[in-house]
Amino acid sequence: MTERGLSRVLVLGLGKVGQLVATLLHEARFDVVGVDGVPRSGLPFTTRVADVADLTQFRGLLADTGADAVVSCLPYYLNLPIARIAHAQAVHYFDLTEDVPTTQGILALADDARAVLAPQCGLAPGLIGIVGAHLASRFEKLRSIKLKVGALPKHPLGSLGYAFNWSPDGVINEYINDCEVLRGGKKQFIPALEGAEMVTIDGVTLEAATTSGGLGTMCDTYAGRCDEVVYKTMRYPGHFERMRFLLDDLHLRHDRETLARVLKNALPPTAEDFVYVHAHVEGWRHGELGSEQFVRVYSEKPVAGQIWRAISWTTAAGICAVVEMVRAGTLPRRGFIRQEDIPFGPFLATESGGLYHEDGVVILRA
């Protein structure tokens, strides 16, 4: 069977991250068509206005543009129907979802896939899984893989110490849904916002607690091979206690619409932010127990002639790097791609992946 090439890309959603995704792919010499529900002007790539929640409109876009790939930067609940159509038409599919049922639905399409199915290509899941697997590959036998990410305002206000630079619906989904972990090498589900611990990175103290979706498919990959695999989100101290008050004492976990409206109104986006990345892996080499760490703090930076928030460029660079790797043949051009199967070195060697470098060096602390 002939493998589909990758030249023309349809980017769905030109919001906080989607616009940068489309721009980076354009700069990497893809033929990009950006799609949004409202007109967008002044962009270096072709744009179309469409409601892709209307699947008839989406099918028409695929036919009209002749796209080789779809990159979805839409809310998680819109992704699965789009992935099914892309799969049926042998169009490569990439997304940023953290939603476990969505990923399971996409994985179910993989057996007869004629193109790539690559969900979870963002930050967590996404970059953090690539980093965790890279560290894990250095050991002969694994004991634990502990991954943490936090996207936070530089100058927090209020008792929640947070700003919604990311989708409120996505964050709420992570805070409410149960979390996959490995314990004793076996997959389990535990509640979100549990297992609180304090973490210090470059002198800043943060708290971390379990949230859903950050591991992607890693629990299935490492089951029976690693005793413990866990993902936690990092926030400023006190955040999770206050979120539990909203979710449980006020019973807003049963009214996501109200919760999203309240939080979005109370915690608007901020221009200056940090993304904290912390990966810690323990295992044995040559019979000796050791550990490896990747600890990094990313800030806003100029990309393509504009200053972008850290959460925007770290997310966009991840998915664009994966698209570049599929085009280059560094990754398969057919079937389901797990983030933990993406080699870290070639990932960083892409034009988009190079954004994670600082003066040409990615900091690895053992």
C-alpha positions as CSV (number, residue, x, y, z in Angstrom):
1,M,0.0,0.0,0.0
2,T,1.4,3.4,-1.0
3,E,2.1,5.7,1.9
4,R,0.5,9.1,1.8
5,G,2.8,12.1,1.6
6,L,2.5,15.2,3.7
7,S,2.6,18.6,2.1
8,R,-0.8,20.4,2.5
9,V,-2.1,20.7,6.1
10,L,-5.5,21.8,7.3
11,V,-5.2,23.5,10.7
12,L,-8.5,23.5,12.6
13,G,-9.0,26.3,15.1
14,L,-7.0,29.6,15.0
15,G,-7.2,30.5,18.7
16,K,-4.4,30.9,21.2
17,V,-2.4,27.9,20.0
18,G,-3.8,27.1,16.6
19,Q,-2.6,30.3,15.0
20,L,0.9,29.6,16.1
21,V,0.7,26.0,15.0
22,A,-0.3,27.1,11.5
23,T,2.4,29.8,11.4
24,L,5.1,27.3,12.5
25,L,4.0,24.8,9.8
26,H,4.0,27.6,7.2
27,E,7.6,28.5,8.2
28,A,8.5,24.8,8.0
29,R,7.4,25.0,4.3
30,F,4.1,23.2,4.5
31,D,1.2,24.4,2.4
32,V,-1.1,25.5,5.2
33,V,-4.9,26.3,5.2
34,G,-6.1,27.6,8.6
35,V,-9.8,27.2,9.4
36,D,-11.8,29.1,12.1
37,G,-15.4,29.9,12.8
38,V,-14.7,33.7,12.4
39,P,-12.6,35.5,9.8
40,R,-8.9,35.9,10.5
41,S,-6.7,38.4,8.6
42,G,-3.1,39.4,8.4
43,L,-1.8,35.8,8.6
44,P,0.9,34.4,6.3
45,F,-1.1,31.4,5.2
46,T,-4.5,30.8,3.6
47,T,-7.5,31.0,5.8
48,R,-11.1,29.7,5.5
49,V,-14.2,30.4,7.6
50,A,-16.2,27.2,8.5
51,D,-17.9,25.6,11.4
52,V,-16.1,22.3,11.5
53,A,-18.4,21.0,14.2
54,D,-20.7,20.6,11.2
55,L,-19.2,17.5,9.8
56,T,-20.6,18.1,6.4
57,Q,-18.7,21.4,6.2
58,F,-15.5,19.5,7.4
59,R,-15.9,16.9,4.7
60,G,-16.3,19.7,2.1
61,L,-13.1,21.3,3.3
62,L,-11.1,18.1,3.0
63,A,-12.4,17.7,-0.6
64,D,-11.9,21.4,-1.6
65,T,-8.4,21.7,-0.2
66,G,-7.0,18.3,-1.0
67,A,-5.3,18.3,2.4
68,D,-2.9,15.5,3.3
69,A,-3.2,16.1,7.0
70,V,-5.5,17.6,9.6
71,V,-4.1,19.2,12.7
72,S,-6.9,19.8,15.2
73,C,-6.5,22.7,17.7
74,L,-10.1,22.4,18.7
75,P,-11.7,21.6,22.1
76,Y,-11.3,17.9,23.0
77,Y,-14.9,17.0,22.6
78,L,-14.8,17.9,18.8
79,N,-11.9,15.7,17.9
80,L,-13.2,12.2,17.7
81,P,-15.7,12.7,14.8
82,I,-13.0,14.7,12.9
83,A,-10.5,11.9,13.5
84,R,-13.0,9.3,12.2
85,I,-13.5,11.2,8.9
86,A,-9.7,11.7,8.5
87,H,-9.2,8.0,9.0
88,A,-11.9,7.1,6.5
89,Q,-10.3,9.3,3.9
90,A,-6.7,8.2,4.6
91,V,-5.7,11.7,5.8
92,H,-3.1,12.1,8.5
93,Y,-4.5,13.2,11.8
94,F,-2.9,15.1,14.7
95,D,-4.4,16.7,17.8
96,L,-3.6,18.2,21.3
97,T,-6.2,16.3,23.3
98,E,-5.8,15.3,26.9
99,D,-9.1,13.5,27.0
100,V,-8.7,9.8,27.6
101,P,-12.0,8.6,26.0
102,T,-11.2,10.6,22.9
103,T,-7.8,9.0,22.6
104,Q,-9.2,5.5,23.2
105,G,-11.7,6.1,20.4
106,I,-8.9,7.2,18.0
107,L,-6.8,4.2,19.0
108,A,-9.6,1.9,18.1
109,L,-9.3,3.1,14.5
110,A,-5.6,2.1,14.2
111,D,-5.8,-1.5,13.0
112,D,-6.7,-0.5,9.4
113,A,-5.3,3.0,9.3
114,R,-3.9,4.0,5.9
115,A,-2.4,7.2,7.4
116,V,-1.1,8.5,10.7
117,L,-3.3,8.8,13.8
118,A,-1.3,11.0,16.3
119,P,-3.4,12.5,19.2
120,Q,-2.0,14.0,22.4
121,C,0.8,15.9,20.6
122,G,0.8,18.9,23.0
123,L,2.7,19.5,26.2
124,A,1.1,17.0,28.6
125,P,0.4,14.6,27.1
126,G,3.0,15.3,24.4
127,L,6.4,16.7,25.2
128,I,6.4,15.3,28.8
129,G,5.9,11.8,27.6
130,I,8.6,12.1,25.0
131,V,11.0,13.3,27.7
132,G,9.9,10.6,30.2
133,A,10.5,7.8,27.7
134,H,13.8,9.3,26.7
135,L,15.0,9.2,30.3
136,A,13.5,5.7,30.8
137,S,15.4,4.4,27.8
138,R,18.7,4.9,29.8
139,F,17.8,2.2,32.3
140,E,17.9,-1.6,32.0
141,K,15.1,-2.0,34.6
142,L,12.7,0.7,35.7
143,R,11.3,1.5,39.1
144,S,9.4,4.8,38.6
145,I,8.5,7.4,36.0
146,K,7.2,10.6,37.6
147,L,6.1,13.4,35.3
148,K,4.9,16.9,36.2
149,V,4.0,20.0,34.2
150,G,2.7,23.4,35.3
151,A,1.6,26.3,33.1
152,L,1.3,29.3,35.4
153,P,1.2,33.1,35.4
154,K,4.4,34.9,36.2
155,H,2.6,37.3,38.5
156,P,-0.3,35.4,40.1
157,L,-3.2,37.3,41.6
158,G,-5.9,36.0,44.0
159,S,-6.1,32.9,46.1
160,L,-6.2,30.5,43.1
161,G,-2.9,31.9,41.7
162,Y,-3.9,30.9,38.2
163,A,-4.9,32.4,34.8
164,F,-6.7,30.6,32.0
165,N,-4.1,30.8,29.2
166,W,-5.4,27.3,28.3
167,S,-8.9,26.1,27.6
168,P,-11.1,26.2,30.7
169,D,-13.0,23.2,29.4
170,G,-9.7,21.2,29.1
171,V,-8.5,22.2,32.6
172,I,-11.8,21.3,34.2
173,N,-11.7,18.0,32.4
174,E,-8.3,17.2,33.8
175,Y,-9.4,18.2,37.4
176,I,-12.6,16.1,37.3
177,N,-11.8,12.8,35.4
178,D,-10.1,9.9,37.1
179,C,-6.4,9.5,36.4
180,E,-4.6,6.5,35.0
181,V,-1.5,5.4,36.9
182,L,0.7,2.4,37.3
183,R,1.1,0.9,40.8
184,G,3.0,-2.3,41.3
185,G,3.3,-2.4,37.5
186,K,-0.5,-2.6,37.1
187,K,-2.9,0.1,35.7
188,Q,-5.2,1.7,38.1
189,F,-7.5,4.7,38.2
190,I,-7.3,7.1,41.0
191,P,-9.1,10.4,41.7
192,A,-7.8,13.7,40.3
193,L,-6.3,16.3,42.7
194,E,-4.9,13.5,45.0
195,G,-1.3,12.7,46.0
196,A,-0.4,16.3,46.8
197,E,3.3,17.1,47.2
198,M,5.6,20.1,47.1
199,V,8.1,20.6,44.4
200,T,10.9,23.3,44.2
201,I,12.2,24.4,40.8
202,D,14.8,27.1,40.6
203,G,13.9,28.4,44.0
204,V,10.1,28.5,43.4
205,T,7.9,26.2,45.5
206,L,5.0,24.6,43.8
207,E,2.4,22.0,44.7
208,A,1.6,19.1,42.5
209,A,-1.4,16.8,42.4
210,T,-2.8,14.1,40.0
211,T,-4.8,15.2,37.0
212,S,-6.3,13.3,34.2
213,G,-4.8,12.6,30.7
214,G,-1.2,13.8,31.1
215,L,0.3,10.3,30.6
216,G,-1.4,9.6,27.3
217,T,-0.8,5.9,26.5
218,M,2.2,5.5,28.8
219,C,0.4,3.2,31.4
220,D,-0.3,0.7,28.6
221,T,3.2,1.0,27.3
222,Y,5.0,0.5,30.6
223,A,2.6,-1.9,32.3
224,G,4.6,-4.8,33.7
225,R,7.9,-3.0,32.9
226,C,7.8,-0.2,35.6
227,D,6.4,-0.3,39.1
228,E,5.1,3.2,39.2
229,V,4.1,5.7,36.5
230,V,2.2,8.9,37.5
231,Y,1.5,12.3,36.2
232,K,0.8,15.4,38.2
233,T,0.0,19.1,37.4
234,M,1.9,21.8,39.3
235,R,0.3,24.9,40.6
236,Y,1.1,27.7,43.1
237,P,0.5,26.5,46.8
238,G,-3.2,26.6,47.8
239,H,-4.7,26.2,44.4
240,F,-5.8,22.6,44.7
241,E,-7.5,23.2,48.1
242,R,-9.6,26.0,46.7
243,M,-10.4,23.9,43.6
244,R,-11.7,21.1,45.8
245,F,-13.9,23.7,47.6
246,L,-15.4,24.7,44.2
247,L,-15.8,21.1,42.9
248,D,-17.0,19.4,46.1
249,D,-18.3,21.8,48.6
250,L,-20.2,23.8,46.0
251,H,-20.9,20.7,43.9
252,L,-19.7,22.4,40.7
253,R,-18.1,19.2,39.4
254,H,-21.7,18.3,38.4
255,D,-22.2,21.6,36.6
256,R,-19.2,22.1,34.3
257,E,-20.8,24.9,32.3
258,T,-21.2,27.1,35.4
259,L,-17.8,26.2,36.7
260,A,-16.2,27.1,33.3
261,R,-18.1,30.4,33.1
262,V,-17.1,31.4,36.7
263,L,-13.4,30.5,36.3
264,K,-13.1,32.1,32.9
265,N,-14.6,35.3,34.2
266,A,-12.4,35.3,37.4
267,L,-9.1,34.2,35.9
268,P,-8.6,35.8,32.4
269,P,-5.4,35.1,30.4
270,T,-2.2,36.9,31.1
271,A,0.6,37.8,28.7
272,E,3.5,36.7,30.9
273,D,3.7,33.1,32.0
274,F,6.0,30.2,32.9
275,V,5.8,26.5,31.8
276,Y,7.5,24.3,34.4
277,V,8.5,20.8,33.2
278,H,9.8,18.2,35.7
279,A,10.5,14.5,34.8
280,H,12.1,12.1,37.2
281,V,12.9,8.5,36.4
282,E,14.5,5.9,38.6
283,G,15.8,2.5,37.7
284,W,18.8,0.2,37.5
285,R,21.9,0.2,35.3
286,H,24.6,-2.4,35.6
287,G,22.9,-3.6,38.9
288,E,22.9,-0.1,40.5
289,L,19.9,2.0,41.3
290,G,20.1,5.5,39.9
291,S,17.9,8.4,38.6
292,E,17.7,10.8,35.7
293,Q,15.9,14.2,35.7
294,F,14.8,16.7,33.1
295,V,13.9,20.0,34.8
296,R,13.1,23.1,32.8
297,V,11.4,26.5,33.1
298,Y,10.1,28.0,29.8
299,S,8.9,31.6,29.5
300,E,7.3,33.7,26.8
301,K,9.5,34.3,23.8
302,P,9.5,35.8,20.3
303,V,8.5,33.3,17.6
304,A,7.8,34.2,14.0
305,G,8.1,37.9,14.8
306,Q,5.7,38.0,17.7
307,I,5.9,37.4,21.4
308,W,4.0,34.2,22.4
309,R,3.0,33.0,25.8
310,A,5.1,30.0,27.1
311,I,2.0,27.7,27.1
312,S,1.3,28.6,23.5
313,W,4.7,28.1,22.0
314,T,5.6,25.0,24.0
315,T,2.4,23.4,22.9
316,A,2.5,24.5,19.3
317,A,6.2,23.5,18.9
318,G,5.4,20.0,20.1
319,I,2.7,19.1,17.6
320,C,4.5,20.8,14.7
321,A,7.7,18.9,15.4
322,V,5.7,15.6,15.2
323,V,4.1,16.7,11.9
324,E,7.6,17.5,10.6
325,M,8.9,14.1,11.6
326,V,6.1,12.3,9.8
327,R,6.9,14.3,6.6
328,A,10.6,13.4,6.9
329,G,9.9,9.7,7.5
330,T,11.5,9.9,11.0
331,L,8.2,8.6,12.2
332,P,5.9,6.1,10.5
333,R,3.4,7.4,7.9
334,R,0.7,5.0,8.9
335,G,-0.9,3.9,12.2
336,F,-1.2,5.1,15.7
337,I,1.8,7.1,17.1
338,R,2.4,7.1,20.8
339,Q,4.2,10.0,22.3
340,E,6.6,7.7,24.2
341,D,7.7,6.2,20.8
342,I,8.9,9.5,19.5
343,P,12.7,9.8,19.7
344,F,13.7,12.9,21.6
345,G,16.9,13.7,19.6
346,P,15.1,13.8,16.2
347,F,12.2,15.6,17.8
348,L,14.6,18.4,18.9
349,A,16.3,18.4,15.5
350,T,13.1,19.6,13.7
351,E,12.7,23.3,13.0
352,S,9.8,23.5,15.5
353,G,11.4,21.2,18.1
354,G,14.5,23.5,18.1
355,L,12.4,26.1,20.0
356,Y,13.0,24.0,23.1
357,H,16.7,24.7,23.0
358,E,18.4,27.5,24.9
359,D,21.5,28.6,23.1
360,G,21.5,25.3,21.3
361,V,21.3,23.2,24.5
362,V,18.5,21.4,26.2
363,I,19.2,21.3,30.0
364,L,19.3,17.7,31.3
365,R,20.1,17.4,35.0
366,A,20.9,13.9,36.3
